[in-house]
């Protein structure tokens, strides 16, 4: 079996200053529509789950059944590619919780209450939250501040995905593009996904407090999102 | 002559217990001239309301089983499907919801939206049933229809809009103001038969104007034409009707009527509302499963010239034979037509075709798509799909889950024995997930089904409806055994005791099969076991699956491969090889490390979010694994996997934990290994039982 960690797209963080995102912090992937943000987030989830971390997948668009089936499809692709012999799905079911917020039910306070519930009532203490489907354009800064508070309060790292548009080329002085250009102080890791011909480039745009200038990027397979380098 | 389909309504009347469903139904049947006298629920006259068909219902003043009644109102034909208000009667509820196109949701003007209204409403959402609401009991002390409308909006997320306002309230209730025609309506005569319209009383004219504005606001969202008309001050009733109808059918608007069924106020307006705002059968999408194409969903057309598809949704035993209520979804039925029951492939002939009125049946010669009628003397099960034979469609999935729980049921006397048999025979026809059989070892009758409540309901019905005096045992979970590793066997069965001998040798291995089924693989080469004996080998293995050596539970998930053996030209026989298989099985089974499996249920709990924490804790305590939680408005749905063993008595726990506001459903998900501690406990229980059985 090939080691997942060695081909995980999160390999890019090995080159970062703290080798990861870390509890209390927010990380974001920026990509245009159709590049595969959800798939990428689920790959991050597998990276964590294979490392026996506990994870909450928060979906603002799809119900739990859909999310579960995404995981199953991506898992079976991974199993084929990596020749996984052991069936990890059993412990994945135990270590993953899906929280879905449908019909605009998502609110920071509700998320906080839900996470608290998991910890207090079923002793499910998450290490990572994956938040898929948050509309950065509409969300407003307070939502992200709330997420940052939650990350600190529960000592979790939170991964989000942000949709960028071809026609909006705003970029701030630190090189962070729309829609994160006014929020980059709240994020510790910012990764941009850029599809190019037959590969996707992941580029690290922000690395904690490190005013890095050097170019950190890796190439991933556009179908599996596994690292090619 | 009615326009057959456009003027047809198939509706359910749905409500919380005691909000007056039966009374309203009774009044509707009275005003539509289906019955000629009004009886009250739990009436002093001892007759009881007309729609309560089962004894149990009459006694409790509640309705459990669905029956369809036909009536006519202002050139429209209305089939009223009586819906069970209880969550527990899932199959009944599902079938009733399945066949209705719209519903009247009754709410009590005092009690408002209660937990059960929430449950019923959510079920209707699941089946996408458009509805209108009727706020009943406006004559009662404490009546406040405005509060109920607010609750409809806040608690049920309905875009509820008043179509009327009351003239007086509580004991001063005398009529309603219709906000579309802006007229006062009074219901006069002994039984409110005479509808008199008048001008709106001065003291409520202003309020009526304000509420009409609200109504127009809400309705104009569904019609640009109405919106323009409002601006240009040329609104007419037809424009309002059309806009509200569109909003209601698309389930974006809930028109609210009000009155008092008991005092005969407002019923005729509800009937007008049914005609005006609820959909006709062509406006509802009905889906069938194409069995020739892997149960692919196909949309049916409510057209009488298409091949017939109908669903049997309710059976009733009458003195003249079995009465089968059907809804025709596509095509038409004529007396003398041939139909095919998809489940059994049996052909039947349409003999008597009847339309059910409240207390009589009318023989008809033809019925068309959209209609609900009944067939006489057809041998079928409830839930069966009929087609004309050209289509292999089913209205519901053909997959029937295996029962996961069972209990013994014993009649106390001979008479009860007969009654119980009759009841069991009927229930197994109505509900494919309910089974009954006689255990060969103990001679006891066992009933099995999908959960504790499921069996409770039937036991109660056996007692009440069939008058059988029965006692039941403690519910038993259906445990299974399964092996966890590969084990080899090489067994020779040899018997030489005078006469023809027996000889057979079998070698190979057993291993777990992933999909949970039994598989027999023949890899014998060079005729080591003659081909004619292989079925006997397979049969021998199969016979061992019924009872595992570990604790005597049936074995699932095993693949057996036979790759060698030996036979004797004279002494080998099918019998000998069958015995050899049994010996080989026993030789290998314990080596293959069998474990005990228990049924694990997929449990879904829906209720107000405020109870989420407690509900999660209660599931966690029951060895449950919570897999997801969905927030939707003020509700939370929690999905979990919980061992069935742990779910006994959970309904009661959940009720007290959530003030009855959270409902749960469960269905079989999978078999999973029991924890060591429980396996040990089961073993000692079995040892006790065996000891007990051996005692004289």
Interface residues (C-beta under 8 A of the other chain):
Chain A: X63 X64 X67 X68 X93 X94 X97 X98 X99 X100 X101 X102 X103 X105 X106 X110 X114 X117 X118 X120 X121 X122 X123 X124
Chain B: X609 X612 X613 X614 X616 X617 X619 X620 X625 X626 X627 X628 X629 X630 X631 X632 X633 X639
